[in-house]
Amino acid sequence: MRIIFTVMWLSLMVTSVSASNGPCSFTALIDQGETLIMCPESSEFLSTGTSFDTYQWFRQSALTLETELLAGETSNIIEISAYSATYYYYWCEVSLDGCTDISNLIFIDSYVFVPTTVQAETTSICEGESTIFQIIGTVGSYEWYRDGSPLGIDSPTLEVSQSGTYTASVFPLLCPSLEINSGVGPELVVHPTPMPVIFFNELSNEVCLESSAPSIEWFFDNSPIIGANTTCIELVGDGNYIATVLDEFGCRGESDALLVTNIHEASSHMQVFPNPFENTLNVYVGQPQSMRLVDASGRVLISENIGHLSSWDVANFTSGVYYLLIGERCFKLVKVH
């Protein structure tokens, strides 16, 4: 209805002008047709013939029907931008030898594209895993970015396995020079594989993990030990022990195999006493060895080479669990009071 109204209005204008000057022997014509659909952020030129004496461009809002004389636009060419020209009718009034004519109307519109967003299946995975990110928005060609660097992948989906912030741009098929960037995107966090370490505690004849985990499973000679899900387990025999853990992110890790043999014979060559200990800790070894005493967090408290019988004043140590590493063996100790 807006187009019909405008054409009727302009027809009345043309009739009144022509009546005062007589029929013009020429016709003003904008050669871009009736409708021009522009790409956002682009500009176009409208033009009429070059053989007229004067030119004046007008436009009318298709929404409000308000008509505007475009001051200063008095040549046969006018440049319009999609930003300011969308949803307007444009025309040019020309004169030649005292006769005035009004050109045809041209309606200006612009393409509207859906904003680009990136959807993620998940933003937290374990090392060695991958997930899929997908672009939601306009169809076109694509570019993916990780931490601002282009990846050179022209696809609406992306398989990701590296930590970083992912964004994407779409270049619409109708406006291939226009870039619609997501601006923000999901941040993928890749959690490292847990690396559990196990040791043989000769004092308690147990195999233990150096640190606890939300979920623990023990294996003996590659077979699961039923019900063994604690930090330390009793030995079931000489052989290979393995622990698998799931950390707080659901990532699975497996320890190296620990071969335990000749348990009682090995224990007779070393003595750690007393255990639990209070003020003094004593260690006896059959031959010189390197020794480290660490707390439950892994912090090294004593590190030195020892020979035969050695003693330490540990009265200032806080109560809790400690580990004494001698050579390749480890003893679990408890400090009291």
C-alpha atoms as a printed R data frame, in Angstrom:
    type eleno elety resid chain resno      x       y       z
1   ATOM     1    CA   MET     A     1  0.000   0.000   0.000
2   ATOM     2    CA   ARG     A     2  2.886   2.386   0.673
3   ATOM     3    CA   ILE     A     3  4.233   1.931  -2.866
4   ATOM     4    CA   ILE     A     4  0.852   2.570  -4.463
5   ATOM     5    CA   PHE     A     5  0.320   5.711  -2.364
6   ATOM     6    CA   THR     A     6  3.714   7.099  -3.295
7   ATOM     7    CA   VAL     A     7  3.270   6.436  -7.004
8   ATOM     8    CA   MET     A     8 -0.108   8.189  -6.956
9   ATOM     9    CA   TRP     A     9  1.391  11.163  -5.092
10  ATOM    10    CA   LEU     A    10  4.252  11.437  -7.524
11  ATOM    11    CA   SER     A    11  1.886  11.145 -10.473
12  ATOM    12    CA   LEU     A    12 -0.032  14.170  -9.225
13  ATOM    13    CA   MET     A    13  3.257  16.082  -8.882
14  ATOM    14    CA   VAL     A    14  4.291  15.202 -12.424
15  ATOM    15    CA   THR     A    15  0.902  16.234 -13.775
16  ATOM    16    CA   SER     A    16  1.010  19.623 -12.126
17  ATOM    17    CA   VAL     A    17  4.546  20.365 -13.290
18  ATOM    18    CA   SER     A    18  3.914  19.280 -16.848
19  ATOM    19    CA   ALA     A    19  0.726  21.309 -17.043
20  ATOM    20    CA   SER     A    20  2.595  24.537 -16.321
21  ATOM    21    CA   ASN     A    21  5.360  23.884 -18.811
22  ATOM    22    CA   GLY     A    22  3.712  21.685 -21.391
23  ATOM    23    CA   PRO     A    23  4.598  18.056 -22.054
24  ATOM    24    CA   CYS     A    24  8.355  17.421 -21.837
25  ATOM    25    CA   SER     A    25 10.017  15.883 -24.841
26  ATOM    26    CA   PHE     A    26 12.243  13.765 -22.584
27  ATOM    27    CA   THR     A    27 11.887  11.211 -19.777
28  ATOM    28    CA   ALA     A    28 13.969  11.134 -16.609
29  ATOM    29    CA   LEU     A    29 14.992   7.572 -15.858
30  ATOM    30    CA   ILE     A    30 17.001   5.971 -13.041
31  ATOM    31    CA   ASP     A    31 18.633   3.028 -14.756
32  ATOM    32    CA   GLN     A    32 18.974   0.709 -11.684
33  ATOM    33    CA   GLY     A    33 15.420  -0.610 -12.012
34  ATOM    34    CA   GLU     A    34 12.591  -0.502  -9.478
35  ATOM    35    CA   THR     A    35 14.245  -2.144  -6.438
36  ATOM    36    CA   LEU     A    36 17.808  -2.228  -5.185
37  ATOM    37    CA   ILE     A    37 18.741  -4.570  -2.331
38  ATOM    38    CA   MET     A    38 22.083  -3.651  -0.800
39  ATOM    39    CA   CYS     A    39 24.557  -5.482   1.368
40  ATOM    40    CA   PRO     A    40 24.987  -4.024   4.858
41  ATOM    41    CA   GLU     A    41 27.815  -1.510   5.161
42  ATOM    42    CA   SER     A    42 27.946  -1.113   1.368
43  ATOM    43    CA   SER     A    43 27.224   1.907  -0.843
44  ATOM    44    CA   GLU     A    44 25.740   2.268  -4.317
45  ATOM    45    CA   PHE     A    45 25.331   4.995  -6.948
46  ATOM    46    CA   LEU     A    46 22.034   5.981  -8.554
47  ATOM    47    CA   SER     A    47 22.166   7.919 -11.781
48  ATOM    48    CA   THR     A    48 20.028   9.585 -14.424
49  ATOM    49    CA   GLY     A    49 20.970  10.875 -17.858
50  ATOM    50    CA   THR     A    50 23.598  13.571 -18.214
51  ATOM    51    CA   SER     A    51 21.817  15.799 -20.750
52  ATOM    52    CA   PHE     A    52 19.608  17.808 -18.347
53  ATOM    53    CA   ASP     A    53 20.054  21.364 -17.094
54  ATOM    54    CA   THR     A    54 19.251  20.773 -13.423
55  ATOM    55    CA   TYR     A    55 18.907  17.862 -11.003
56  ATOM    56    CA   GLN     A    56 17.408  17.508  -7.528
57  ATOM    57    CA   TRP     A    57 17.183  14.237  -5.625
58  ATOM    58    CA   PHE     A    58 14.406  13.339  -3.200
59  ATOM    59    CA   ARG     A    59 13.532  10.415  -1.003
60  ATOM    60    CA   GLN     A    60 10.502   9.249   0.928
61  ATOM    61    CA   SER     A    61 10.395   6.891   3.916
62  ATOM    62    CA   ALA     A    62  8.431   3.730   3.197
63  ATOM    63    CA   LEU     A    63  7.537   3.643   6.883
64  ATOM    64    CA   THR     A    64  6.465   7.223   7.656
65  ATOM    65    CA   LEU     A    65  5.838   8.486   4.083
66  ATOM    66    CA   GLU     A    66  7.808  11.594   5.015
67  ATOM    67    CA   THR     A    67  9.365  13.213   1.921
68  ATOM    68    CA   GLU     A    68 12.817  14.769   2.112
69  ATOM    69    CA   LEU     A    69 14.608  17.039  -0.361
70  ATOM    70    CA   LEU     A    70 18.234  15.939  -0.289
71  ATOM    71    CA   ALA     A    71 20.157  19.181   0.078
72  ATOM    72    CA   GLY     A    72 23.268  19.407  -2.072
73  ATOM    73    CA   GLU     A    73 22.340  16.390  -4.212
74  ATOM    74    CA   THR     A    74 22.046  18.326  -7.473
75  ATOM    75    CA   SER     A    75 24.001  16.223  -9.944
76  ATOM    76    CA   ASN     A    76 22.926  13.318 -12.091
77  ATOM    77    CA   ILE     A    77 24.598  10.860  -9.660
78  ATOM    78    CA   ILE     A    78 23.921  10.275  -5.984
79  ATOM    79    CA   GLU     A    79 25.835   7.949  -3.642
80  ATOM    80    CA   ILE     A    80 23.735   6.177  -1.033
81  ATOM    81    CA   SER     A    81 24.790   3.920   1.827
82  ATOM    82    CA   ALA     A    82 22.869   0.893   3.052
83  ATOM    83    CA   TYR     A    83 23.174   2.212   6.592
84  ATOM    84    CA   SER     A    84 21.132   5.367   5.930
85  ATOM    85    CA   ALA     A    85 19.171   4.526   2.789
86  ATOM    86    CA   THR     A    86 17.369   1.333   3.754
87  ATOM    87    CA   TYR     A    87 13.599   1.333   3.326
88  ATOM    88    CA   TYR     A    88 13.416   4.559   1.301
89  ATOM    89    CA   TYR     A    89 12.116   5.419  -2.171
90  ATOM    90    CA   TYR     A    90 14.476   7.609  -4.208
91  ATOM    91    CA   TRP     A    91 13.765   9.720  -7.306
92  ATOM    92    CA   CYS     A    92 15.260  12.644  -9.180
93  ATOM    93    CA   GLU     A    93 13.566  15.774 -10.480
94  ATOM    94    CA   VAL     A    94 15.260  17.065 -13.660
95  ATOM    95    CA   SER     A    95 14.693  20.023 -15.971
96  ATOM    96    CA   LEU     A    96 15.684  20.838 -19.516
97  ATOM    97    CA   ASP     A    97 14.844  24.004 -21.459
98  ATOM    98    CA   GLY     A    98 12.348  25.041 -18.780
99  ATOM    99    CA   CYS     A    99 10.496  21.713 -18.716
100 ATOM   100    CA   THR     A   100 10.566  19.617 -15.514
101 ATOM   101    CA   ASP     A   101 10.150  15.849 -15.209
102 ATOM   102    CA   ILE     A   102 10.282  13.390 -12.313
103 ATOM   103    CA   SER     A   103 12.102  10.109 -12.702
104 ATOM   104    CA   ASN     A   104 10.863   6.662 -11.876
105 ATOM   105    CA   LEU     A   105 10.985   5.486  -8.257
106 ATOM   106    CA   ILE     A   106 13.615   3.095  -6.951
107 ATOM   107    CA   PHE     A   107 13.074   1.341  -3.648
108 ATOM   108    CA   ILE     A   108 16.186   0.767  -1.513
109 ATOM   109    CA   ASP     A   109 16.353  -2.147   0.919
110 ATOM   110    CA   SER     A   110 19.218  -4.142   2.477
111 ATOM   111    CA   TYR     A   111 19.805  -7.746   3.380
112 ATOM   112    CA   VAL     A   112 19.432  -8.650   7.027
113 ATOM   113    CA   PHE     A   113 21.529 -11.551   8.292
114 ATOM   114    CA   VAL     A   114 21.233 -13.614  11.435
115 ATOM   115    CA   PRO     A   115 24.030 -12.913  13.974
116 ATOM   116    CA   THR     A   116 26.775 -15.514  14.097
117 ATOM   117    CA   THR     A   117 27.025 -17.633  17.245
118 ATOM   118    CA   VAL     A   118 29.068 -20.700  18.110
119 ATOM   119    CA   GLN     A   119 27.426 -23.602  19.928
120 ATOM   120    CA   ALA     A   120 29.477 -26.180  21.832
121 ATOM   121    CA   GLU     A   121 28.634 -29.753  22.794
122 ATOM   122    CA   THR     A   122 30.829 -29.247  25.846
123 ATOM   123    CA   THR     A   123 33.590 -26.870  26.909
124 ATOM   124    CA   SER     A   124 35.504 -29.324  29.104
125 ATOM   125    CA   ILE     A   125 37.222 -32.448  27.786
126 ATOM   126    CA   CYS     A   126 40.074 -34.725  28.759
127 ATOM   127    CA   GLU     A   127 43.407 -34.893  26.967
128 ATOM   128    CA   GLY     A   128 43.080 -37.097  23.891
129 ATOM   129    CA   GLU     A   129 39.366 -36.378  23.464
130 ATOM   130    CA   SER     A   130 37.621 -33.975  21.090
131 ATOM   131    CA   THR     A   131 34.289 -32.202  20.817
132 ATOM   132    CA   ILE     A   132 32.285 -30.434  18.106
133 ATOM   133    CA   PHE     A   133 31.653 -26.688  17.796
134 ATOM   134    CA   GLN     A   134 28.976 -25.513  15.352
135 ATOM   135    CA   ILE     A   135 28.226 -22.148  13.739
136 ATOM   136    CA   ILE     A   136 24.615 -21.005  14.044
137 ATOM   137    CA   GLY     A   137 23.582 -18.206  11.701
138 ATOM   138    CA   THR     A   138 23.736 -17.254   8.038
139 ATOM   139    CA   VAL     A   139 24.754 -19.661   5.271
140 ATOM   140    CA   GLY     A   140 27.943 -18.761   3.434
141 ATOM   141    CA   SER     A   141 31.648 -19.380   3.654
142 ATOM   142    CA   TYR     A   142 33.306 -19.660   7.044
143 ATOM   143    CA   GLU     A   143 36.468 -18.949   9.002
144 ATOM   144    CA   TRP     A   144 37.306 -20.303  12.446
145 ATOM   145    CA   TYR     A   145 39.644 -18.662  14.956
146 ATOM   146    CA   ARG     A   146 41.408 -19.989  18.048
147 ATOM   147    CA   ASP     A   147 42.579 -17.273  20.419
148 ATOM   148    CA   GLY     A   148 42.214 -14.793  17.557
149 ATOM   149    CA   SER     A   149 44.331 -16.746  15.048
150 ATOM   150    CA   PRO     A   150 42.601 -18.018  11.868
151 ATOM   151    CA   LEU     A   151 42.507 -21.787  11.412
152 ATOM   152    CA   GLY     A   152 41.781 -21.768   7.665
153 ATOM   153    CA   ILE     A   153 38.783 -24.114   7.974
154 ATOM   154    CA   ASP     A   154 35.747 -23.355   5.783
155 ATOM   155    CA   SER     A   155 33.053 -25.412   7.486
156 ATOM   156    CA   PRO     A   156 30.036 -24.738   9.720
157 ATOM   157    CA   THR     A   157 31.351 -27.352  12.171
158 ATOM   158    CA   LEU     A   158 34.746 -27.752  13.801
159 ATOM   159    CA   GLU     A   159 36.193 -30.685  15.700
160 ATOM   160    CA   VAL     A   160 38.314 -29.257  18.510
161 ATOM   161    CA   SER     A   161 40.795 -30.881  20.862
162 ATOM   162    CA   GLN     A   162 43.035 -27.985  21.958
163 ATOM   163    CA   SER     A   163 42.434 -25.511  24.764
164 ATOM   164    CA   GLY     A   164 41.530 -21.987  23.700
165 ATOM   165    CA   THR     A   165 38.740 -19.544  22.922
166 ATOM   166    CA   TYR     A   166 37.016 -20.263  19.613
167 ATOM   167    CA   THR     A   167 35.188 -17.704  17.470
168 ATOM   168    CA   ALA     A   168 33.898 -17.821  13.913
169 ATOM   169    CA   SER     A   169 33.063 -15.564  10.988
170 ATOM   170    CA   VAL     A   170 30.463 -16.063   8.273
171 ATOM   171    CA   PHE     A   171 30.735 -14.471   4.818
172 ATOM   172    CA   PRO     A   172 27.158 -14.620   3.408
173 ATOM   173    CA   LEU     A   173 26.615 -15.981  -0.086
174 ATOM   174    CA   LEU     A   174 24.642 -12.854  -1.042
175 ATOM   175    CA   CYS     A   175 27.286 -10.492   0.371
176 ATOM   176    CA   PRO     A   176 30.605 -12.366   0.316
177 ATOM   177    CA   SER     A   177 32.647  -9.304   1.280
178 ATOM   178    CA   LEU     A   178 30.657  -8.872   4.495
179 ATOM   179    CA   GLU     A   179 32.138 -10.541   7.591
180 ATOM   180    CA   ILE     A   180 29.757 -11.439  10.429
181 ATOM   181    CA   ASN     A   181 31.926 -12.432  13.380
182 ATOM   182    CA   SER     A   182 30.605 -14.101  16.507
183 ATOM   183    CA   GLY     A   183 32.696 -11.691  18.604
184 ATOM   184    CA   VAL     A   184 32.730 -14.065  21.535
185 ATOM   185    CA   GLY     A   185 32.914 -17.813  21.607
186 ATOM   186    CA   PRO     A   186 33.203 -20.799  23.886
187 ATOM   187    CA   GLU     A   187 36.441 -21.424  25.737
188 ATOM   188    CA   LEU     A   188 37.517 -25.046  25.592
189 ATOM   189    CA   VAL     A   189 39.452 -26.423  28.558
190 ATOM   190    CA   VAL     A   190 41.450 -29.608  27.967
191 ATOM   191    CA   HIS     A   191 42.323 -31.325  31.221
192 ATOM   192    CA   PRO     A   192 45.596 -33.278  31.329
193 ATOM   193    CA   THR     A   193 45.547 -37.024  31.783
194 ATOM   194    CA   PRO     A   194 46.050 -37.959  35.442
195 ATOM   195    CA   MET     A   195 49.406 -39.616  36.073
196 ATOM   196    CA   PRO     A   196 48.920 -41.732  39.218
197 ATOM   197    CA   VAL     A   197 52.075 -42.996  40.938
198 ATOM   198    CA   ILE     A   198 52.004 -46.080  43.126
199 ATOM   199    CA   PHE     A   199 54.570 -47.426  45.580
200 ATOM   200    CA   PHE     A   200 55.101 -50.391  47.891
201 ATOM   201    CA   ASN     A   201 54.926 -49.579  51.608
202 ATOM   202    CA   GLU     A   202 57.217 -52.150  53.175
203 ATOM   203    CA   LEU     A   203 56.130 -51.397  56.736
204 ATOM   204    CA   SER     A   204 52.473 -52.195  56.100
205 ATOM   205    CA   ASN     A   205 52.894 -54.577  53.167
206 ATOM   206    CA   GLU     A   206 50.551 -52.405  51.108
207 ATOM   207    CA   VAL     A   207 50.597 -50.907  47.645
208 ATOM   208    CA   CYS     A   208 49.537 -47.250  47.746
209 ATOM   209    CA   LEU     A   209 48.820 -44.264  45.557
210 ATOM   210    CA   GLU     A   210 50.933 -41.180  46.254
211 ATOM   211    CA   SER     A   211 47.732 -39.067  46.232
212 ATOM   212    CA   SER     A   212 44.047 -39.860  46.475
213 ATOM   213    CA   ALA     A   213 41.466 -39.567  43.666
214 ATOM   214    CA   PRO     A   214 37.648 -39.490  43.479
215 ATOM   215    CA   SER     A   215 37.580 -42.936  41.866
216 ATOM   216    CA   ILE     A   216 40.246 -45.657  42.136
217 ATOM   217    CA   GLU     A   217 40.468 -49.149  40.679
218 ATOM   218    CA   TRP     A   218 43.311 -51.607  41.312
219 ATOM   219    CA   PHE     A   219 44.585 -54.396  39.059
220 ATOM   220    CA   PHE     A   220 46.832 -57.358  39.839
221 ATOM   221    CA   ASP     A   221 48.543 -58.991  36.858
222 ATOM   222    CA   ASN     A   222 46.043 -57.160  34.556
223 ATOM   223    CA   SER     A   223 42.977 -58.492  36.376
224 ATOM   224    CA   PRO     A   224 40.783 -56.185  38.504
225 ATOM   225    CA   ILE     A   225 40.943 -56.683  42.247
226 ATOM   226    CA   ILE     A   226 37.320 -56.876  43.331
227 ATOM   227    CA   GLY     A   227 36.432 -54.185  45.879
228 ATOM   228    CA   ALA     A   228 39.879 -52.553  45.781
229 ATOM   229    CA   ASN     A   229 39.016 -48.846  45.509
230 ATOM   230    CA   THR     A   230 41.016 -47.211  48.309
231 ATOM   231    CA   THR     A   231 44.281 -45.283  48.273
232 ATOM   232    CA   CYS     A   232 46.173 -48.251  49.757
233 ATOM   233    CA   ILE     A   233 45.439 -51.955  49.344
234 ATOM   234    CA   GLU     A   234 46.824 -55.089  50.931
235 ATOM   235    CA   LEU     A   235 49.028 -57.239  48.749
236 ATOM   236    CA   VAL     A   236 47.428 -60.263  47.140
237 ATOM   237    CA   GLY     A   237 50.739 -61.780  46.114
238 ATOM   238    CA   ASP     A   238 53.973 -61.167  44.248
239 ATOM   239    CA   GLY     A   239 53.260 -59.678  40.839
240 ATOM   240    CA   ASN     A   240 52.407 -56.533  38.891
241 ATOM   241    CA   TYR     A   241 50.115 -53.916  40.447
242 ATOM   242    CA   ILE     A   242 48.415 -51.118  38.480
243 ATOM   243    CA   ALA     A   243 46.022 -48.383  39.640
244 ATOM   244    CA   THR     A   244 43.598 -46.477  37.421
245 ATOM   245    CA   VAL     A   245 41.954 -43.266  38.617
246 ATOM   246    CA   LEU     A   246 39.237 -40.852  37.544
247 ATOM   247    CA   ASP     A   247 39.930 -37.270  38.597
248 ATOM   248    CA   GLU     A   248 37.391 -34.569  39.437
249 ATOM   249    CA   PHE     A   249 36.956 -33.794  35.707
250 ATOM   250    CA   GLY     A   250 36.196 -37.407  34.806
251 ATOM   251    CA   CYS     A   251 39.590 -37.922  33.153
252 ATOM   252    CA   ARG     A   252 41.086 -41.402  33.391
253 ATOM   253    CA   GLY     A   253 44.733 -42.154  34.079
254 ATOM   254    CA   GLU     A   254 46.686 -45.340  34.629
255 ATOM   255    CA   SER     A   255 49.837 -45.853  36.661
256 ATOM   256    CA   ASP     A   256 52.913 -47.683  35.514
257 ATOM   257    CA   ALA     A   257 53.003 -51.297  36.619
258 ATOM   258    CA   LEU     A   258 54.752 -51.888  39.951
259 ATOM   259    CA   LEU     A   259 56.371 -55.303  40.309
260 ATOM   260    CA   VAL     A   260 56.402 -56.506  43.907
261 ATOM   261    CA   THR     A   261 58.504 -59.598  44.674
262 ATOM   262    CA   ASN     A   262 60.360 -61.127  47.663
263 ATOM   263    CA   ILE     A   263 58.466 -58.841  50.012
264 ATOM   264    CA   HIS     A   264 59.650 -60.201  53.330
265 ATOM   265    CA   GLU     A   265 63.265 -60.570  52.218
266 ATOM   266    CA   ALA     A   266 63.394 -56.962  51.027
267 ATOM   267    CA   SER     A   267 61.902 -55.673  54.244
268 ATOM   268    CA   SER     A   268 64.581 -57.278  56.392
269 ATOM   269    CA   HIS     A   269 67.275 -54.989  54.949
270 ATOM   270    CA   MET     A   270 65.542 -51.795  56.085
271 ATOM   271    CA   GLN     A   271 63.929 -50.610  59.287
272 ATOM   272    CA   VAL     A   272 62.059 -47.384  59.999
273 ATOM   273    CA   PHE     A   273 61.081 -46.797  63.598
274 ATOM   274    CA   PRO     A   274 59.099 -45.843  65.500
275 ATOM   275    CA   ASN     A   275 55.929 -45.726  63.385
276 ATOM   276    CA   PRO     A   276 53.852 -43.861  64.348
277 ATOM   277    CA   PHE     A   277 56.583 -41.403  65.382
278 ATOM   278    CA   GLU     A   278 56.490 -38.377  67.644
279 ATOM   279    CA   ASN     A   279 59.781 -36.510  68.238
280 ATOM   280    CA   THR     A   280 62.453 -38.681  66.609
281 ATOM   281    CA   LEU     A   281 62.524 -40.747  63.417
282 ATOM   282    CA   ASN     A   282 65.128 -43.503  62.948
283 ATOM   283    CA   VAL     A   283 66.097 -45.319  59.775
284 ATOM   284    CA   TYR     A   284 68.354 -48.319  59.390
285 ATOM   285    CA   VAL     A   285 69.588 -49.453  55.950
286 ATOM   286    CA   GLY     A   286 71.913 -52.303  55.085
287 ATOM   287    CA   GLN     A   287 73.916 -50.126  52.687
288 ATOM   288    CA   PRO     A   288 74.136 -46.394  51.857
289 ATOM   289    CA   GLN     A   289 71.040 -45.055  50.133
290 ATOM   290    CA   SER     A   290 69.478 -41.763  49.028
291 ATOM   291    CA   MET     A   291 66.534 -40.726  51.169
292 ATOM   292    CA   ARG     A   292 63.678 -38.219  50.949
293 ATOM   293    CA   LEU     A   293 60.952 -37.499  53.477
294 ATOM   294    CA   VAL     A   294 57.864 -35.851  51.978
295 ATOM   295    CA   ASP     A   295 54.509 -34.794  53.383
296 ATOM   296    CA   ALA     A   296 51.107 -35.810  52.001
297 ATOM   297    CA   SER     A   297 51.170 -32.948  49.448
298 ATOM   298    CA   GLY     A   298 54.517 -34.131  48.027
299 ATOM   299    CA   ARG     A   299 56.597 -31.332  49.573
300 ATOM   300    CA   VAL     A   300 60.163 -32.548  50.302
301 ATOM   301    CA   LEU     A   301 61.101 -31.972  53.948
302 ATOM   302    CA   ILE     A   302 64.397 -33.915  54.192
303 ATOM   303    CA   SER     A   303 66.639 -35.042  51.354
304 ATOM   304    CA   GLU     A   304 70.069 -36.571  51.931
305 ATOM   305    CA   ASN     A   305 72.218 -39.660  51.581
306 ATOM   306    CA   ILE     A   306 72.149 -42.004  54.565
307 ATOM   307    CA   GLY     A   307 74.250 -44.967  55.671
308 ATOM   308    CA   HIS     A   308 73.270 -47.613  58.166
309 ATOM   309    CA   LEU     A   309 71.525 -45.888  61.110
310 ATOM   310    CA   SER     A   310 70.297 -42.289  60.824
311 ATOM   311    CA   SER     A   311 68.069 -40.221  63.109
312 ATOM   312    CA   TRP     A   312 66.205 -36.913  62.751
313 ATOM   313    CA   ASP     A   313 64.543 -34.554  65.178
314 ATOM   314    CA   VAL     A   314 60.976 -34.195  63.863
315 ATOM   315    CA   ALA     A   315 59.306 -32.720  66.944
316 ATOM   316    CA   ASN     A   316 58.271 -29.589  64.991
317 ATOM   317    CA   PHE     A   317 56.521 -31.564  62.245
318 ATOM   318    CA   THR     A   318 52.732 -31.326  62.178
319 ATOM   319    CA   SER     A   319 50.649 -34.430  62.800
320 ATOM   320    CA   GLY     A   320 49.660 -36.389  59.719
321 ATOM   321    CA   VAL     A   321 50.839 -38.789  57.032
322 ATOM   322    CA   TYR     A   322 54.386 -38.700  55.640
323 ATOM   323    CA   TYR     A   323 56.243 -40.794  53.095
324 ATOM   324    CA   LEU     A   324 59.857 -41.917  53.369
325 ATOM   325    CA   LEU     A   325 61.429 -42.738  50.008
326 ATOM   326    CA   ILE     A   326 64.616 -44.818  50.197
327 ATOM   327    CA   GLY     A   327 66.048 -45.756  46.858
328 ATOM   328    CA   GLU     A   328 63.112 -47.139  44.906
329 ATOM   329    CA   ARG     A   329 61.074 -48.015  47.997
330 ATOM   330    CA   CYS     A   330 58.553 -45.966  49.922
331 ATOM   331    CA   PHE     A   331 57.362 -46.179  53.551
332 ATOM   332    CA   LYS     A   332 54.118 -44.676  54.780
333 ATOM   333    CA   LEU     A   333 54.621 -43.031  58.201
334 ATOM   334    CA   VAL     A   334 52.322 -41.290  60.646
335 ATOM   335    CA   LYS     A   335 53.281 -38.357  62.897
336 ATOM   336    CA   VAL     A   336 51.310 -38.067  66.133
337 ATOM   337    CA   HIS     A   337 50.960 -35.262  68.713
